[in-house]
Structure formats: C-alpha cells, structure tokens
Amino acid sequence: MSKEANMVFNMSVAYQMCTSVLAICMTMFRLSIVAPLTSEFFTSVFYQTALLLQILLYCWSGNEVISTSNEISLAGYEMDWIDSSIEFKKNLLFFIRGTQEPIRLYALQFFTLSLETFIKILRMSWSYFALLQQMNNANK
C-alpha cells in the first residue's frame, strides 16, 4: 500500500514539475506581451507567483528533509558514547554509517525535490521563454 501511495505521489509531483515549467514559461511570455499595469498584467503576475510558490513548497520541503537527515549521523556522534559498552559502540558505528547518506524525496526517481531543482526549473522555464520570445520577434 505504501509503495502504491508513494508511486502516486511521485507521479503527481513529476507531472506538477513538468507542467509548471511550461506554465511558468507561458506566463512569462504573456507578461512580456500584455500592457503593464492592466488587470490582465496583474492577473498574470499573481498567477506566476502562485505557480512559483507551488513548486517552491515541494522543493523547500524536500530540501529541509535533506538538511535534517544530514544531521542524524552527527547527532549519533555527539551523544555520550565514550563510556558505553563495545556492543553499543559497534551498533552506533553501524547507525552512523547507515545515516551518512541523506534522505531525499524524489518525483519519479528523476527529480530530487530540493532548492537546486527549483533553480533548474526556473532556468529551464527561462530558456523556453527566451526561445518563444525569439520566435515571436522573428514573426513581427
């Protein structure tokens, strides 16, 4: 059941990321062609802000999971283990080794949800926007 739920989550987040790249690109393009300070302009600005916040929430949460999980092995090392038994020290060593790799949230094992991914999405959207802008200028 949890694998199925995780797969649905992964698919929906991956779909969200892909469609958001296109939506951000198209909204930037729309902002470049509408008259400033009109209702259409402000509607597009609010829509763009909502799109960016929506993606940022996923990426920020994923980044927090990575950051927090990086601290787990350090917490094991910082505990008072010096006077503990050999068995405890061995178990602690296995724990520290096992927790050195951070936990990451993924979207279809393709996107790591992190602030780095958020920046990549912004860059990709900007690239598509620049292409659309060039095509629009060539048709004028």
Secondary structure, 3 states (H helix, E strand, C coil): CHHHHHHHHHHHHHHHHHHHHHHHHHHHHHHHHCCCCCHHHHHHHHHHHHHHHHHHHHHHHHHHHHHHHHHHHHHHHHCCCCCCCHHHHHHHHHHHHHCCCCCCCEECCCEECCHHHHHHHHHHHHHHHHHHHHHHHHCC
